[in-house]
Each structure stands twice: as C-alpha cells, then as structure tokens.
Amino acid sequence: MSTFRMRLALPERVSPSIAASSFYWTPTGNDSFAATLGPGVQLGPRLGAMGPIPQKNAEFVHLAAAVFAADRSVPRAGGGSEWNSRRIQVVVPVRDVAAWNAIADEMAELVGFLTGDTWTIKFYRAASRREKVEPHPTPVARVLLLSGGADSAVGALVSRSRLQLDETHALLSHVGLTTLSPVQRRVASSAERLLPGPCQRHVQVRFGRHAKRVDGGHYADEPSSRSRSLLFLSLGLAEASIDAAPLWIAENGFASLNPPLGPERRGSLSTRTTHPAFLRGLSELLVRVGAHADIENPFASLTKGEMFALAAQLVGSDEASDYLSATHSCGLSGQRAFGLPTNSQCGVCFGCTVRRAAFHAAGLKDQTDYIASRGDVRIESWLRRNSVVRPMRDFVRRGVKSRDVVTMSLPPDYAASDALDLCSRAVVELKGFLG
C-alpha cells in the first residue's frame, strides 16, 4: 500500500523518506502545491483568499487535495480499460478527528468508486496556521462549476436565465491545464454578454501538485487523474459554503450514468464524479460531518443534445453555435508530441464524439476545429489508436438493455426505467451522427 500524509507545516529540514510520502500545504507557498486564486494570489490551506470558508469545508478540500496528489503519485500498470487497481492510503489533518473518523470508511469506498482503486483514509488532529481571510464577497444565489466544457457552458446560461436582476451567481473554475484558463474566461464573459442583467463572479483556482518534492527529489508521476474532479467539486462546495448556496454541477445525464461501451470496459468516461449515486453518497457523508453539501445536477435527466437545444432556446441557434463551439470537450492528451496546441480537440475520443452528436441532434453548426491528419502518418496512427468511434458504433448497434441498467449502481430513488429511457435517447443521438 502506498501511504501519503498531508501536512500543514513545513519544517526547515525534511528527510527524503518523509518528503516522498508527504504533501505539504502552507499559507506562504514553497510547498508541494501550486495553489493560487486568480493571477498569483496565494491560496493557503485555510482558503482565506476565497473568503470566510467554514472549517469543515476547508478540511474537505484538504482531503480532496490529498487524494488528488496521491492519485497522481502512484503509477498505474497498463492503460485504457486495463488499468490496474491500486491500494492507496492518505492521512489528512482535521480539527475534529472523531467526526471525520465516523465517515472514513464510507468516504474511502466513495473515492474508490470514483477512481477504481482501494483507498484507506485516516485523520489526525492538526490546525493550519493563521492566514488572512478576505472579506465576505457579494452573496450569491448559487455557485456553478465552470470547467470550460460544453455542459458547464450550458449550465452558465441556464443559471443566468433563472437569476433575478438583483441576484448574483459565482462560476468556479479549477485551472489544471493552463491552456484551458482562457477558454474558461471566454465562456464566462460570453455567458454574461449573451444574457445580460444579473451580476456574475468568476473565480479561477489554480491547484496542482508540484513534480518536485520539498527535499529536491521528484514524486513518481501518474498522468491520469480520475480524482481531479473530486478536488474541483470540493473547491466549488467551499465557495458555495460561504453563503450556504447550492452548488450546480452541469453534466448531461447520459455521461453521468457513465455506461460502459462494452462488456470489457469499466465505463466510457474517466470519471464518475457526477454519477447520481456518487453525488448522493458524498452529500450524505458531508452533511453527517457538518460540512456544507448542497449539490445539484439540474441536467441529470437530459442528454447532451437536449442541453445544446436548451442553449439554443435561450440565446438563438447562431449564438449557441458560436458559444458552444468555443468550449473544450476533448479527453485526449499527447497533442504536444505532434506539434499541436495542447487544447486541440481530437474529434474521436468519447467526449468529442458525444459533443459532435449533440451538435447534430440539436441542429446546430459545429464550428470546432478538430484535429485533421494533414497528411501526417504519425497523427493518423495516433488518432486511430485513441479513437472510440468503432466501439461507440458497436454500442449504438447493441443499444442499452434493461440488464445494462442493473449494472449502473443507481441510487434507490432513481427509477431504472428513467435511466433506460435517458440512455435510449442518447443512443438515438449517437446513431444520428455515427450512422
């Protein structure tokens, strides 16, 4: 088992063995994380730069950050659908150890549901050093996670459409890839332009684990990170906790259910953070520990094409086409090796294929500049290796059966018939595009 300890104080000297198994997060930086709010404002473990975050929600961010950093520090064997299951333990500092211990095993199971690994979560008593807490910002009616993807872009429009003129919402973005930061800013400003009136605050949090340890050595590196979305969610809840506001996670219901494309595949997506069972379970655990946990996915019953059509209803087809084409849905990495911009969208991964089908289903022009081979044999080979078009065509031909729904781990109040109907509508969208 690989074990890592989150520490909120950095001594003058750290031995290599301690540094290799520790993640340090301090108010002054120079630790294990690149953690900033906006352009260069240091984000300490108390999250003071974000405002008066309640203690339990700050501690949930500590937990999510430890899971995220550990996930990136334990290499997997194999790849794709053949990823191995790892055994990882994280030890997290909190004030009320008893409260967190009461949910530790269940939280570990939830994280395992998310990443496909076996987790152990332990807690120890420690408090972060004092840091400056910014004044309470303008109260918000809700917070929305804004990734720069198409679904979150639709969510930004719908959220604005439901605000009163004197209300404000906050858009919370996690900046992992710096190339997505301008995409997030562009989506936020475009949503405000397309539906003027209510106020809006866009909060961009840059948070990542440094490759170099505090002793000068280097962490092992695992390029995948199924837990990144847990960190994103924890930051969104932290922002929402200031006003006890609901947190919107905008994702189409088909992607949230994450059906496998075939019997040999764990799931079509690399994350299950918006799966209804995960969101329900996480919310219940956080309520028990005393943290703010008001999480909603208002689009859980919609396909991606239906979400795109909703955007067109709000702003018109031409504006929706421009707006959604400027978002980023690609889940493929490795573009830089071929001299391509890192935010180039392949057009053949799961995210890109569902995106293209959604444009088609909604009757919107897709203006996305997907990667073309340009006569380069290496790029053609790379795209073929990473394409899911063939398994998705097989998935469409096979369709979704009642027996498939049984494997989706639905919560008790989610009717199997509703899941089957949703997936069937998504299959129709995919068939319309793939043929």
C-alpha positions in Angstrom: 0.0 0.0 0.0 1.2 3.5 -0.9 0.7 5.9 2.0 0.8 9.7 1.9 0.4 12.3 4.7 -1.0 15.8 4.2 1.0 18.2 6.4 0.1 21.9 7.1 3.5 23.0 8.3 6.9 22.7 6.6 10.0 22.2 8.9 13.4 23.6 7.9 14.7 20.2 7.0 12.8 17.2 5.6 14.4 13.8 5.1 14.0 12.2 1.6 11.9 9.3 3.1 9.4 11.8 4.8 9.3 14.0 1.7 8.5 11.1 -0.6 5.4 10.2 1.5 4.2 13.7 2.3 2.3 16.6 0.7 2.9 20.0 2.3 0.4 22.8 2.0 1.2 26.1 3.9 -0.1 29.7 3.7 3.1 31.0 2.3 3.6 28.6 -0.6 7.0 27.0 -1.3 5.4 23.6 -0.6 4.0 20.6 -2.5 1.3 22.5 -4.4 0.8 25.3 -6.9 -2.2 26.9 -5.3 -3.3 30.3 -6.4 -6.5 32.3 -6.7 -6.7 34.3 -9.9 -3.5 35.9 -11.1 -1.0 35.0 -8.5 -2.9 35.3 -5.2 -1.6 32.6 -2.9 -4.2 30.1 -1.7 -3.4 28.7 1.7 -4.9 25.6 3.3 -7.5 27.8 5.2 -8.6 29.1 1.8 -8.6 32.6 3.2 -8.2 34.2 -0.2 -11.6 32.8 -1.1 -13.3 34.3 1.9 -14.6 33.0 5.2 -14.8 29.3 4.4 -16.3 27.1 7.2 -13.7 24.8 8.8 -15.3 21.5 7.7 -15.4 22.6 4.0 -11.8 23.7 4.1 -11.0 20.3 5.6 -12.9 18.5 2.8 -10.6 20.4 0.3 -7.6 19.1 2.3 -9.0 15.6 1.9 -9.7 16.0 -1.8 -6.2 17.6 -2.4 -4.5 14.7 -0.6 -6.5 12.2 -2.8 -5.7 14.1 -5.9 -2.0 14.3 -5.2 -1.7 10.7 -4.2 -3.6 9.6 -7.3 -1.0 11.5 -9.4 1.9 10.0 -7.4 1.2 6.2 -7.8 1.8 5.0 -11.3 -0.7 2.5 -12.8 0.2 -0.6 -14.7 -1.5 -0.9 -18.0 -3.8 1.7 -19.6 -7.2 2.3 -21.1 -9.7 -0.2 -19.8 -6.9 -2.4 -18.4 -5.8 0.0 -15.7 -4.9 -1.9 -12.5 -6.5 -1.2 -9.2 -4.0 0.3 -6.7 -4.0 0.4 -2.9 -3.5 3.9 -1.5 -3.8 5.4 1.9 -4.0 9.1 2.7 -3.7 10.7 6.2 -5.4 14.1 6.5 -5.2 16.8 9.1 -8.5 18.0 10.7 -9.7 19.5 14.0 -12.5 17.1 14.9 -10.9 13.7 14.3 -13.9 11.8 15.7 -16.4 13.4 13.3 -14.3 12.6 10.3 -13.4 9.1 11.5 -17.1 8.3 11.7 -17.3 8.6 7.9 -13.8 7.5 6.9 -14.6 4.0 5.6 -17.6 5.1 3.7 -15.6 8.1 2.2 -12.9 5.6 1.2 -15.5 3.5 -0.6 -16.8 6.5 -2.5 -13.3 7.6 -3.6 -12.7 4.0 -4.7 -16.0 4.2 -6.7 -14.6 7.3 -8.4 -11.1 6.0 -9.2 -11.4 2.2 -9.4 -8.8 1.8 -6.6 -8.8 0.6 -3.0 -8.4 3.6 -0.6 -7.9 3.9 3.1 -8.5 7.3 4.7 -7.2 8.3 8.1 -7.3 11.5 10.0 -5.1 13.2 12.6 -5.6 16.3 14.7 -3.8 19.4 13.3 -4.7 23.0 12.6 -3.4 25.2 9.8 -1.5 28.4 10.6 -3.4 31.6 10.6 -3.8 33.3 7.2 -5.5 36.5 6.0 -9.2 35.9 5.3 -10.7 38.2 2.6 -14.0 40.0 3.4 -17.2 38.3 2.6 -17.9 38.8 -1.1 -21.2 39.7 -2.6 -23.7 37.0 -1.6 -24.6 34.5 -4.4 -27.8 32.7 -5.2 -25.8 29.7 -6.4 -22.3 28.5 -7.5 -21.7 26.7 -10.8 -18.7 24.6 -11.6 -17.3 26.0 -14.9 -14.8 23.7 -16.5 -14.7 25.2 -19.9 -16.6 22.2 -21.3 -19.9 22.5 -23.3 -22.1 21.2 -20.5 -20.9 23.7 -17.9 -21.2 26.4 -20.6 -24.9 25.5 -20.9 -25.2 25.5 -17.2 -23.8 29.0 -17.0 -26.6 30.2 -19.4 -29.4 28.4 -17.6 -28.2 29.7 -14.3 -28.2 33.2 -15.5 -31.6 32.8 -17.0 -33.0 31.9 -13.6 -31.5 34.7 -11.7 -33.4 37.8 -10.6 -31.9 41.1 -11.8 -30.6 41.8 -8.2 -29.1 38.3 -7.8 -25.5 37.1 -8.4 -24.1 33.7 -9.2 -20.5 32.6 -9.0 -18.7 30.5 -11.6 -15.9 28.4 -10.0 -13.2 27.1 -12.3 -10.3 24.8 -11.5 -7.3 25.5 -13.6 -5.3 22.3 -14.1 -4.2 22.8 -17.7 -3.2 26.5 -18.2 -4.4 26.2 -21.8 -8.0 25.9 -20.5 -7.9 29.1 -18.4 -8.6 31.4 -21.4 -11.4 29.0 -22.5 -13.0 29.3 -19.1 -12.7 33.1 -19.1 -14.1 33.3 -22.6 -17.1 31.1 -21.7 -17.8 33.2 -18.5 -17.7 36.5 -20.4 -19.8 35.2 -23.3 -22.5 33.9 -21.0 -22.7 37.4 -19.4 -22.8 39.0 -22.8 -25.5 36.7 -24.2 -27.8 37.0 -21.2 -27.1 40.5 -19.7 -28.5 41.7 -16.5 -27.7 39.7 -13.3 -24.3 40.1 -11.7 -21.7 37.4 -12.1 -18.4 36.5 -10.3 -15.9 34.2 -12.0 -13.4 32.5 -9.6 -10.5 30.7 -11.1 -8.5 28.4 -8.7 -5.2 27.0 -9.9 -4.3 23.9 -8.0 -1.8 21.2 -8.9 0.8 19.0 -7.3 4.4 20.1 -8.0 6.6 17.4 -9.7 9.5 18.3 -7.3 9.3 17.3 -3.7 10.3 19.7 -0.9 13.6 17.9 -0.5 14.5 18.4 -4.2 13.6 14.9 -5.2 10.7 14.1 -7.5 7.4 12.3 -7.0 6.5 9.4 -9.2 4.1 10.5 -11.9 0.8 9.0 -13.0 -0.6 11.0 -16.0 -4.2 10.0 -15.4 -6.2 11.6 -12.6 -9.7 10.3 -12.1 -9.8 12.2 -8.8 -9.2 15.7 -10.2 -12.9 16.2 -10.4 -13.3 15.5 -6.7 -10.9 18.4 -6.0 -12.9 20.6 -8.4 -16.1 19.7 -6.5 -14.6 20.3 -3.1 -13.5 23.8 -4.2 -17.0 24.5 -5.6 -18.5 23.5 -2.3 -16.1 25.7 -0.4 -17.1 28.7 -2.5 -20.8 27.8 -2.0 -20.4 27.3 1.7 -19.8 31.0 2.4 -23.5 31.7 1.7 -24.8 28.1 2.2 -25.7 28.3 -1.5 -26.4 25.4 -3.8 -23.6 24.1 -6.0 -24.6 23.3 -9.5 -22.7 20.6 -11.4 -23.8 20.8 -15.0 -23.4 17.5 -16.9 -25.7 15.6 -19.1 -27.4 12.6 -17.5 -26.0 10.1 -20.1 -22.4 11.0 -19.2 -23.3 11.0 -15.5 -24.6 7.4 -15.7 -21.3 6.5 -17.4 -22.5 3.3 -19.2 -19.7 1.0 -20.4 -19.3 0.9 -24.2 -18.8 -2.9 -24.0 -18.5 -5.7 -21.5 -14.8 -5.4 -21.2 -14.9 -1.7 -20.3 -15.3 -0.2 -16.9 -17.0 2.9 -18.2 -17.0 5.3 -21.1 -15.6 8.2 -19.1 -12.5 8.5 -16.9 -14.6 10.0 -14.0 -17.8 9.2 -12.2 -18.0 12.4 -10.1 -21.4 13.3 -11.4 -22.9 9.8 -11.1 -26.1 10.2 -9.1 -25.0 7.5 -6.6 -21.7 9.3 -6.0 -23.3 12.7 -5.6 -25.9 11.4 -3.2 -23.4 9.4 -1.2 -21.0 12.3 -0.9 -23.6 14.8 0.1 -24.9 12.5 2.8 -21.4 11.9 4.3 -20.6 15.6 4.3 -23.8 16.5 6.0 -23.0 14.0 8.7 -19.6 15.5 9.3 -21.1 19.0 9.4 -19.9 20.4 6.1 -22.0 22.3 3.5 -23.1 19.8 0.9 -25.9 21.2 -1.2 -25.1 19.7 -4.6 -27.4 19.6 -7.6 -27.1 18.5 -11.2 -30.1 20.2 -12.9 -29.4 18.4 -16.1 -29.4 14.8 -14.8 -32.4 13.9 -16.9 -31.2 15.4 -20.2 -28.9 14.2 -23.0 -26.1 16.4 -24.3 -28.1 17.2 -27.4 -31.1 18.2 -25.3 -28.8 20.5 -23.3 -27.5 22.1 -26.6 -31.1 22.6 -27.7 -31.8 24.3 -24.4 -28.9 26.7 -25.0 -30.3 27.5 -28.5 -33.7 28.2 -26.9 -32.1 30.8 -24.6 -29.8 32.6 -27.0 -30.7 31.5 -30.5 -29.1 28.9 -32.8 -26.4 31.1 -34.3 -25.2 32.4 -30.9 -25.4 28.9 -29.4 -23.3 27.5 -32.2 -20.6 30.2 -31.7 -20.8 29.8 -27.9 -20.6 26.0 -27.7 -18.0 25.7 -30.4 -15.6 27.7 -28.3 -15.8 25.2 -25.4 -13.5 22.3 -24.8 -14.7 18.6 -24.5 -11.7 16.6 -25.6 -10.3 14.0 -23.1 -7.2 13.1 -25.2 -3.7 14.2 -24.2 -0.4 14.0 -26.1 -1.1 16.7 -28.7 2.2 18.4 -27.9 4.2 15.4 -29.1 2.9 16.2 -32.7 3.5 19.9 -32.5 -0.2 20.5 -32.0 -1.6 23.0 -29.4 -2.4 21.2 -26.2 -6.0 22.3 -26.3 -6.6 20.9 -29.8 -9.6 18.6 -29.8 -9.2 15.2 -31.5 -12.8 14.6 -32.6 -12.6 10.8 -32.0 -12.5 10.3 -28.2 -15.7 9.7 -26.2 -16.1 13.4 -25.2 -15.6 14.7 -28.7 -17.9 12.1 -30.3 -20.8 12.8 -27.9 -20.1 16.5 -28.4 -20.3 16.1 -32.2 -23.5 14.1 -31.9 -25.0 16.7 -29.7 -24.4 19.5 -32.2 -26.0 17.2 -34.9 -29.0 16.3 -32.7 -29.7 20.0 -31.7 -29.4 21.2 -35.3 -26.5 23.5 -34.5 -23.5 24.1 -36.7 -20.3 22.6 -35.1 -17.5 25.1 -35.7 -15.0 23.3 -33.6 -11.6 22.9 -35.3 -11.0 19.2 -34.7 -7.6 17.7 -35.4 -7.1 16.8 -39.0 -4.4 14.4 -40.1 -2.8 16.9 -42.5 -1.1 14.1 -44.3 1.0 13.2 -41.2 1.1 9.4 -40.8 2.1 9.7 -37.2 -1.0 11.8 -36.3 -3.3 9.4 -38.3 -1.9 6.5 -36.3 -2.2 8.3 -33.0 -5.9 9.2 -33.8 -6.7 5.6 -34.8 -5.1 4.2 -31.5 -7.2 6.6 -29.4 -10.5 6.6 -31.4 -13.6 5.2 -29.7 -15.7 5.6 -32.9 -15.7 1.8 -33.6 -16.7 0.7 -30.1 -19.3 3.5 -30.0 -20.8 2.2 -33.2 -21.0 -1.2 -31.7 -22.6 0.3 -28.6 -25.2 2.1 -30.7 -26.0 -1.1 -32.7 -26.3 -3.1 -29.4 -28.3 -0.4 -27.7 -28.9 -0.2 -23.9 -30.9 -3.1 -22.4 -32.6 -3.4 -19.1 -29.9 -5.7 -17.9 -27.3 -3.0 -18.6 -29.2 -0.6 -16.2 -28.8 -3.1 -13.4 -25.0 -2.5 -13.5 -25.3 1.3 -13.2 -25.3 1.4 -9.4 -28.4 3.7 -9.3 -29.5 5.2 -6.0 -32.8 3.9 -4.6 -34.9 6.8 -5.8 -33.6 6.7 -9.4 -36.0 4.6 -11.4 -34.4 2.0 -13.7 -37.0 2.9 -16.4 -35.8 6.5 -16.3 -32.2 5.5 -16.8 -33.2 3.2 -19.6 -35.2 6.0 -21.3 -32.4 8.5 -20.9 -29.7 6.2 -22.3 -32.0 5.2 -25.2 -32.4 8.9 -26.2 -28.7 9.3 -26.1 -28.2 6.3 -28.3 -30.6 7.8 -30.8 -28.4 11.0 -30.8 -25.3 9.0 -31.3 -26.8 6.9 -34.1 -27.9 10.1 -35.9 -24.3 11.2 -36.0 -22.4 7.9 -36.4 -24.9 6.3 -38.7 
